[in-house]
Every structure is written in structure tokens, then in C-alpha cells.
Amino acid sequence: MCGPFTEIPNGGKNQTIEFILEMFEKNSMDFLGEDFHYIPFGMGRRGCPGMPFGVASVEYEMANLHYWFDWKLPRGEAAEKVDLTELYGLTVSLKTPLHALAIPHSTHVPDFN
């Protein structure tokens, strides 16, 4: 076995598996998103079985937000001054949070009367 678990040989009898914490001490790997050696799910045949469902769910929610709301910048903010610089890691996020106002569409609200 490779990784932080190792097999302890004991003369051909049942082998025990031991977790070796020392492998993580003084390790130069970044566990916060820059190194991808410790991602729990791989790709291909052994990939995460829930990933297609997660992607479809996020796309559905984003489509609903775009359909039901108009998006505007808060007062005093110009579109040219919005910083869209990205931080790279396990996921991509904006360096500066994006603040926007969600204004409901009055034309999409169903009339139940």
C-alpha cells in the first residue's frame, strides 16, 4: 500500500495497517487547494458518482436565478471598476467579492387569482 497507510510485516501472518502521521509533518504540500495529491475522488472510472448530479443541480439553480431576477450593481458602483481578478486553487473564486442587487421580474410572477 502507498500513502499514509502502510502494511506492517509480521512473519507472513495477518498484516496490520498503521497510519503514519509523520508523513504529514514537515511536508511542503499545500493542503488548502494548491496541490491536488490528496483529493478524495479521482476521475474516469473511479470518479465521484455524484458529480454529474451536482453539476446539473448548480446549473439549474443558476438558470433560475438568471430567469427570475434582473441583476444590478449597487448605487455608486460603476461596471468598469468591478474587479474580476480570480484566485486559482482547487476551485476558482473572485479575489474581491462581487456585490449585486437581485431585482425580481414583475413579468415572470404568476398570477394565481
N, C-alpha and C positions, 0 to 999 in steps of 0.2 A: 504494500500500500504506500502511496505517496501523500505528502501533505502533512498536516499537523498530527495525524494519527499514524502510529507505527506499530508493527507487529513485534511482540517480544518472543523470541525463540526460547523454547523450554524443552529441548530434547525430543522433538517430534510429537509431543503430547499436544493437547489443545492449546492453541496460541491465544494470548490475550491481546487486546488492542488498548493502547495507552495514549492519552492526549498529551502532547509535549508543548507546554506553554512557552518554553524558552525559544521556540522558533519565531515567536512574535516579538520578543524583546530585541531591541537594537536592530529592528528591521527597517530598511529605508522605504518600504512601500507605503503609499498613502492610502489609508482605508476609507477616506472621505470622498472618493469619487474620481481620483486621477488614475489609479491603477485598477485594472479590471480583472485581476487574478482571483479575487475572492467573490465573484458574482455567483449567487447560488444556482442560477439556471443558465444553461448553455444555449446554443442554437441548434438548428437541424432536428434530427430525430429525438434528441433528448431535451428539446427546448421546453419552455414553460407552456403547459397546455392551456392556461388561462389567458395568454397574451392576445390572441385574436378577439376574445370577448372583451377584454379591457380596452383594446384599441377601438372596437366598434362602439362601446359604451361612451367613451370620451368623444368620438366623432359625433355621435347622436346628440349628446348634451351641448356641444359647441354649435351644432347646426340649429338647435332650439334657441340658444341664446342669440344667435345672429338673426333668426327669423322673428322672434318676439320683441326684440329691443333695437332701438337706434342707439348708437354709441357716440358720445361727445366728450371732448376734453373739458375739465373743469374751467371755470372762468379765469381768465388771466393767463392761461397756458396756450402757447402757440404750437402748432404741429411741427414747426421747424426746430423747436427747442426740445422736443421729446428725445431722450437718449435711448436708443435701441441697441446699445452695446451688450453683447452676450457674454456670459460666463460659461466656459466649457467644463464638462466633467462627465459623470455618469448620465446626467440629463443636462439639457441646455436651459438656462434661465437668464432673465434680464439682469444686468448689473444694477440698474435703478428700477424700483417698482413702477409699473405703469398704472396711473390713476385715470379712470374713465367713469363717466356717468351713464348709467343704463336708463334710457327713457322708453317706457312701454309704447308700442304701436297702438293707437286707438282703432286703426282699421282692422287689426287682426283679432281683437277681442270679440269672442262670440256673444251674440245677444240671445239670452235664454228666455226672454219674455214672450 
